[in-house]
Amino acid sequence: MTLRKIALLLIPGLVVLAISAQAQLPLRGTVWTATVRIPNETLAQLAFRLDTLLATTESNPSSIETMVYELTGDTLRIQKVNGQSPCGTTEPGLYQLTYKNNGETFSLTPIRDDCSERRRLLGQLAQVARKRLNPNQPPRNWPYLDPQHDSIAGISLYQAYELLKGRPSVPVVVGIMDSGVDLTHEDLRDVIWVNTKEIAGNQTDDDKNGYTDDVNGWNFMGAKDGTTYESDQPEATQVYALFREKYDKADPEKLNPIEKRQYNTYQIAKKQFLQRYKAIQPRHLALADTAQFWNVANQIRVKLPDTITTPTAIRRIDLGTDSVANAVRTILADAYIPQYGSFRNYLSLVRQNWPRFRQIMGSESDIAYNLTFNPRQAVGDDPANPNERYYGSPRMLIGQSQELALHGSHVAGIIGAKRNNGRGIDGVADHVQIMPVSVVPSGGDERDKDVANGIRYAVENGAKVINMSFGKRLSPYKEQVDAAIRFAEDHDVLIVHAAGNNGENYDSIPAYPTARYENGQIAKNVLVVGNSTWRLSEDLPSRSSNYGLQTVDLFAPGTAILSTLPRNQYASLSGTSMASPMTAGVAALLRSYFPKLTAIQVKEILIKSSYQPNFTVRKPGRSMQKVPFSELSRAGGILNARNAVKMAMELMK
């Protein structure tokens, strides 16, 4: 549960996502600088306000020109309001806006403008640079910069491409095992994998791979028509529901090794589920009785001043020992943010949005720890049969959902958003085909069965790199996932996996999927990635990233990463979920330009070629302990594309 979802739900006028995603990279709220000749070379500044464009120069910091603007796709429409320009026309000018360097620069090409002076001046803006208003924020293209040259902990991607100039490459298919990908996104549609052996929509399995009409990947969470559930249960509930009948009264001494492992997993899940189930019952009752909820809410209202309050102030209201009343108070405190103003105004917003508020705040009792909730019913498979393979849909209907395909689209863009098309961002790899394999719900945990089948599907259909930006603490059918990872290893496929965002030592926590097979052997084709920031300082590792000298292979940029979201939107997200595709992108780059490299060779190159800062950093998590950065991963370093390309070139001489 995040308060951001509630905030966006209740505050009118805000965009759907807290991350302020917009179609095309937004100009609104940005300031840009460029050198122009008016008549001598001078530095001009363009400030894009809500709908107004202000132009100033170094010599004249007050506005020399005021225009209204509108950005539609890549077309910028501007119209004079007032200023020094001698243009006599009030007709709008149209310009094509082309972004470069992940939106750090843009250029304008005149489409139509009757104002010759404006056309001349704006047309000469070959490169307009974004001005960072907050010095603590990195440039949008920071992940691609060079640690030594730019003093930013990027992957030296621009330098890698300089080394690769003139070198031939081959397409590389990258499996995106995630929550789905928006196939129509302006920055992704040209790089989506196409199964040329399948005829779309003919209801026939033309290529006989078991998946009918899989032209652009497969959705293991979808009904046949593509309808996809957003939320599943956490792994504790899933395991408790799956194994309760079999193991609740079982004698562990009579179980075989696989059953004994499942039995032990069940005992952990049972404890977690029952504890949480008991804890949420007052919350469930609080939301089930609407009249009681509003009676308690009004009691709280009369005890608070009619001014901006705080969650702490709400929690301090004395309601006696009634557990349901106290649960109402907790719910309201959890969802309150200062932007709502007074508690009275806040309650008005809650009333206006009650169905959605009730859905979000009741998700734990309605979905997460509700044994009667069955999201798989529409899918039509048997969740208790881990060997079942052919179910799901070739489609995912995103519709107006705020969650479906959001995470997966962001991951896909990092790896392979169309480079140098002047729109949005540039993905890491320039010759990839993105294969969506949907196995991760937007809420709750992925199922082992889907993970195993997703790996097999990607491998069988030509993926050479698979990205897995997900993880959990229990694995009821680990044997099936192990077999799928081994299948990928046998077929020369590299799996890149996010280390997780708990700020913990990955060496000492249960985490799945894992590179360690049940027999103790380690999969050679799995690469685990932590999240690094742009700061070449003690704050280099993200505070939230997991780490581990034995189990995390290297770190990669994963903080404030700009990428694609559904419906032609863009936003910055953070986490090892972003660091993993950054690494998968470089892996795909190597497999594209050096196709004779094996998956294991690519993994070793990425580890050995990492940039290795020689200083101490703050250990991730809540500790303030300082440790050498080299102690946080096997590589002791950060992903570096230039070094990896150089090493590959030497190896393949």
N, C-alpha and C positions, 0 to 999 in steps of 0.2 A: 504494500500500500504506500503510495507516495502522495504527499499533500499537494504536489503540483497538479495532479489530475483534478483534484477537487477545486483548486484555485482557478484553473482554466474553465472548469465547468460553471462556476458561480459568478465570475467577474465578466460582465458584458463587455464586448468590444475587444477582448483578447483573442489571439489566434488559437487554433485548436491545440497546438503543442506549446509546452512551456519553453521549448528551445527555439521558439520564434521562427519556425520554418516558413519559407515562402517559395512560391513558384519562381524559377530562375533565381540566381543569387540576387538578393534584394539590394537596391540602391538606397532605399529609405534609411535614414539615420547614419549615413556614411559620408566621409569627407575624403576628397581625392586631390592630388596635386599633380601639376604637369608644367613643363616649360613651354611657353608660347611666345610668339613675336608680335608685340603690340606697342610700338614698332620694334623695340629692342627686345632681346630675349629676357624674359622675366618669368618668375614662378607664379602661376595662377593656381587658385584653390577653388574647387567646386564642392559645395556643401548641399547634399540632398536632404531636405527636411521632409516633413510629412507628405507634401505634394508640391513643394516649392524648391527650385534650384537657385542657389545664390552663388554668384561668381565674384571673387575678390582677387587682388594681386598683392604682392609684397609691398608695393609702393602705395597701395590704396586698400587698406584692410576693411574699409566700409564697402558695402556691396556696390559693385559697378554695373551689375546686371542682375535682374530678378526675373525668373521664368517659372512657369508651372511645367511639370513633367509627368509623364506616365510611362512605365515600362511594361510592355506586353510581349512576353516571350523574349526575343532578342531585339525588339524594336523599341527605340526610345523616342517618344513624342515630346517635343518641347515647344513652348509658346511664350513670347515676350510679355512681361507685365510692365516693367519699366527699366530704365538704365541708360548707359552712355552710348549704346550701339545706335548708329545712324539708320538702322533698318526702318523703313517706313511701313513695312507689312506686319500685320498681326497674325498672319497665317502661320500655323504650326510647321515646324521642321521635323522631318523624320530621319533617324539615324539608326544604323545597325550597330549594336553594342556587342563587342567580342571580348569575352573574358580570357585571360591568360594567367598562368602561374597560380592555379587554384583560386582565382578571384582576387589575387593581390594586385593585378593590373588589368586595365581594359583599354580598348581603342574604339573610336567612333568612325564609321564610314557613312558619308551622306547618302541617303536614299532619295530624299526630296526636300529642298529648302529654298524658298524664293529669296531669302536673305543671304546675299552673296558674302557679306562680311562674316556673318555667323558661320556659314558653311566653310569659309576659308579657315577661320580660327579653330572650329571644332574638328575639321577634317585633318588638321595638322597634329592633333593629339594622338600621336602614334602609340604612346604608352602613358597612361594615366595611372599613377600609383596610389593605392589606398593608404590613407593616413590613419594610423592607429591612435584612437582617442584615449585608450587606456594603455599606458606603457607596460602594465603587468600582463597584458594579453599578447599571445604570439601572433605573428603573421599567419594568414590562412594557409600558406604553403609551407609552414614550418617543418612538417615531417619530411619534406624533400630537400631541405637545406643541408649544409655540410658543417659538422662540428668544428672543424679547424678554421675554415674560411669564413663562416657566418656566425660562429660562437653560439650556435643553436644545435641541440642534440637531435638533428635529423638523420636521414639515411643516405644522404649524398646521392639522391636519385638523378639530379640533373647531370652530375658528373658521370654517373653510370651510363646515361644515354649518349654522352659525348664519346665514351669509349666504344659504344656499340654502333656508332655511325657507319653506314655502309655494309654492315654485317647482315647476312640474310637471317630470317627467322621463320618459324613455323607456328601455326595456331596451336594453342594449348587450352584444353578444356579444364576448367576449375569448377569442382562441385561445391556449391554453397549450401551446406546442410544447416538450415536455419529456419526462420519463421515464414519464409516465402520471399519472393522478389517481385517488384512491380515491373512486369514485362514491357509496359508501354512508356516507361519513364524516358524523357528526352535524352538523358545521358547514359541510358542502359540498353535501350531497345536495339541498338546496332551491334551490341556485343553479346546478346543472349544466344546460348547454344541452340542449334536447330538440329533435330534428329531427321536427317534427310531420308531415312529409310521408312519413315512413318508419314501417312497421309492424314492431315488434320481433319478431325470431325467425322470420319467415316465409320466410327464405332467398330473398327477392325484393328486387330493387333498385327499390323502389316509386317513388322520386323520380327514377330514371334518372340519378343523378349518378355512376355507376360504382362506388359503394361500397355493397354490399349490407348491409342491416340497421344502417346507421350512425345509430342513434338518439341516441347520446351522444358523437359524435366518431369518431376512427379511430386505429388502432394500426398504424403502418407497420413495426413490428418483430415483429409477432405472426403465428403460424400461424393457420390459419382458425378453430381452436377457441379462440383467445385465448392459447395457450401462448406465452410471451415470453422470449427469452433475456435474461439479466442483463448479461452482459459481451460487448463486442466488442473488437476490437484497436485500438491507437492508430493515428492516421492514417498514420504512417510504414509500418507493416506493411500496412495496407489498400492504400496506393498502390503499394508494392512488389509485392504480390500481383496487383493489377489490371493494372499496366503492364509487368511484367518481360518478358513474352513479346514485347510490341510494341516496347518502347523500349530493351531492354538492348543491342542491337547496331544500333540505328537510326542513320542519318546525319542529324544535325540540319539540315544544309543542304537536305535534301530534304523537310522537313516544312512543312506550312502553319502559319499563326500559332497556331491552337488546339493543334495537335499539338506545336508547339515549346514552348508554355507547359506542356503536360502532360509533355513530355520533361524540361524543366527541373525541374518538380515531382518527377518520378521520380528524378532524380539526387540531389536533396536527401533524398528518402525512402530511397533505396538506401543512402546513406552512414549515415544514422541507424539504419536497421534492422540492417545488417551489424555496426555497432559494438556495438549492444546485444545482438544475437544471440550474438556471440562472448563478450561479457562474462557472459552468464547461463548459459553451458554448464556451468561447474563447479556452479552452483546446481542446474541441472537434474539432473546426475549425482548430486549429494548427496541429492536427494529421491527419485530413482529407485531407489536401493539402500537399502531400509529397514534391513537388517542393518548395513550400513556406517554409516548415519546414527547408529544407537544405539550402535555401538561407539565412534565419535568422541565422542558426547555423554557417555558414561560416562568417557572419558579426561578430558574437561573437568571432570566432576563431582568426580573424586578430587583435582583440583588446586585446587579452590576450597573455602574454609571453609564449614562448615554454618551460615552466617548469611546475612542479606540481602546480595545482591551488587549489581553495577551492570553495564550493558551494556559499559562500558569495561573492567571487570575481566574479563569474558568474552572480549573481543577480545584482551586481552593474553596469554591462555594460548598458550604456544608449542607449535605442532603441526608444526613443520618446514615443508617446502616442498610438501607434498601439497596440491594446489589444491582437491581435493574435500573433504578434511578441513577446510581453512580456510574453505570455503564453508559447511560445516555449522556451524562456529563463528560465522560471520557471521549465518546465519539465526537461530540461537538468541539471539544478542546483539540482533538487530533486534527480536525479538518480546518480549524480557524487559522487565518493569516491576517496580518495587520491591514492589508489592502481592502479588507471587507469593511473597515470602519468599526462602528459600534456593534455591540452584540445584537441590538435590535435590528440593525440593517442586515447583519449576517443571517439572522433567522429568516428574514424576508427572502433572502437569496436562496436559502435552503428550501423554503416552501415552494418557490418558483421552480426549483430543479429537483424536487423530491424523488421522482422515480430514479434518476441517474445517481443522485446522492445515496439513496437506499441501496442501489445496485453495487456501487463502489465500496461503501462502508460496510456492507454486509457480505462482501465476497468471501471472507473467511468462513462464515457460518453457512452460507448458501452453496459455496463451491469447494473451497479448500479442504474443509473438514466435514463435509457432508457425504456420507457413504452412499446416499441414494442418487447423487449427481453422477450422470453417466455421459460424458461428452463423446464417447466412442460409439454410441448407439447409431448415429447417422452414418458413421464411417462403415459400419457393418462387419467389422472384424471381431475376432475373439481375443481380447486383451490377455487372456490366460494361456494363449497358444503362441509361444515365442517363435515357433518354426513356420508360422503362416507368413507368406511373402506377398501375395498378390491382392492388394486391397488399396483403397484410396482413390485418387482422381488425378487426371492430367492437368486440372485447372485449380486455381484459387480465386474465389470471388471476393475481392477486397471491398467493393461497395463503398459505403461511407464509414467503414470501421476506422477508428483512430489507431488501432494496434496491429491489425493483420499486415504482414509483410514490412512493417516499419524497420525492425531490427535487421532482417535479412537484406532489405534494399540498401541500408546503410553499409553493411558489410560488403555487399556486391560492388557498390560504388568505389570503396577504398581499393579493392582489387583491380577493377577493370572498367570504371566509368570511361566513356569514350574520350580519348586524349585528343587535344588540339582541335576540338570542334567549336571552340568559342563559347560553349555553354557550360555553366556550372563549374564542375571540377574536372581534373584529370586523374584517372585511376593510376595505380602504380605500373601495371603491365599494359603494353600497347598491342598485344596480339593474342588476347585471351577470348575464350568463349565461356560465358557464365552459365552454368547448369544449375538451376534452382532445384533443390531437393528439400521439401518442407517436412520437418520433423519436430520443430520446437514451437510449442504454444507461446502466446504472448504472456500468459500468466501460468504459474505452476511449472511443473517439470516435464521434460521430454521423457518418452518411454523407451526402455532398452530395445524393445522389439522394433520400433521405428528407426532408432539409431543404427542397429545392425542392418536392417533392410536398406536404409539410406546409403550406407557405405557400399553395400553390394551393388545397389543400383548405379551409383556414380562410377564405380570401378568397371562394371560390365558394359557401361555405355561410353567409355572412353576418357573419363577424367584422369588426369595425371597428377593433379593436386586437389586435395579436399580440405576445405576450411570448416572447423567446428568451434564456433564461438558460443559454447554452452557447457554446462557441467552441473553435477549434483553430488550428494553425499551417500546415496544408497544405490545399489545396482542389483535388482532381483534376478535379472537374467544376464549376468556378466559373461557367462560362457558363450552366449550368442554374439555378444559384442566383441569378445576376444577373437572369436572365429572370423568375424567380419574384418577386424583389423589385420589379422594374419592373412586373410584373403587379399586385402589391399597390398600388404607387404609382398606377397607372392607375385602380384601383378605389377610391381614397380610403381606404386602410387604413394605419394607423400601425403601424410595427414598432419595438418597444422592445427593445434588445439590451444585455446585460451586457458591461462592458468587459473583464472578466477579473481574475484574482487573482494576478498575478505581480509586482506592485509595480514595473511597468515603464512606460516612456513609450510609450503606445499609438500615438503618431505615428511611431515608428521600428521597430516590430516587425511581422512578418507575422501577421495575425489574421483569421480567417474564422468566420462570414460577415462581410462588410464592406460599408459603405455606398458604397464606391468601385467603380464598375463597371469592367470590363476596359478600356473605352475611355477611362477617366480621369474620366468624369463622376461626380457625387456624387448618390446617391439622396436626394431631399428628404424622404422619409417614414420615414427611419431615425433613431432617437434612441438614442444610446449613453450608458450610465450608469455612473458610478463609485460606490464605496462610502464613505459617511461614517459616523462614529461619533456618539455623543450629546454629545461633549465640545466645547464652544465654547472651544477652546484650540489649542495647536500640534498636538494629537493629533486634530484634527477629521477629516482624511482617514485612512481605514484604512491601516495599514502595508502590507497585502497588495494594495490596489486598484491597478489600472492607472490611468493618468492621461494627459492629452494636450490641449494647447491647441487643436489642430486637429481631433482625432478623437473626443474625449470631450465630450459636450454639456453635462453637468452631473453633480453628485453627488446622492445620495439616501441616506437611512438604510438601511444594510445590515448592521449589526453587532448581534449579540444580538437578532435579530428572532424573536419568538414567533409560531408559526403551526402549521398542521395537519400531521399525519403519518397514514399509513394506520392503519386499525383504531382510529379514534376517539382517536388519541393527539395530543399536542402537544409541541413542543420549540422551543428557540431555536437558530437557525443563523445563520451569518455569511457574507458574501461579496457580490460584485456580483450574484450570482444572486438575492439578496434585494433589493438596491437597484433592480434592473430592474423587478420586479413592483410595488414600491412606486410607481414612476413610472408603470407601465402602469395601476395602479389610479387614479391621479389623472387620467391621460389618459381613462380610461373614464368617470370622474366628469364630466369636462367634456363628453364626447360624449353623455352621458346627459342632462344638464341644459341643454346648449346644442347640440342635435342639428344645427343648421345650420353649425356649425364644421367645416371640412375637417381632414383629417389633418395637413396642412402647417401650418394655423393653430394647431392644438393643440400641435404640436411647438414652434412659435415662441413661443407663450404660455408653455409650461413653461420654456423657456430664459430669456425676458425677465423672467418674474415670479419667478425664483429669489431666495432670500434670500442676500445677498452679504456675508459677514463681511469686515471690513476689517482683517485681521491676517495675520501670517506663520504658516506651519505647517511641520511637518516633512514633507519630501517623502516620499511612499510608497516602500517598498523598504528596503534596508539603509542607505542614506545618511542621515546626520544633518543634511544640508543643509536650511536654512530658506529657504522661498520664500513669496511672497504666495499665499494660497489662490486668488486670481483667475487665477493662471497655470497651474492644473491642469486647466482645462476651458474650453470656449467660453463658457459662461455665467459662469464664475467664481463660481458659487454653488451653493446647495442647493435641491432641490425644495421648493416652498412652495405648498400647496393653497389657502390663503386668498388669497394674492396672485394665483394663477392664476384663481380664481373671480372676484375683483374685476376683473381685466383682461378676462376673458370677458364679464362683465356690461357693461363699458364698450363693448367691441367690438360687442356684439349689441344695443345700444340701438336 
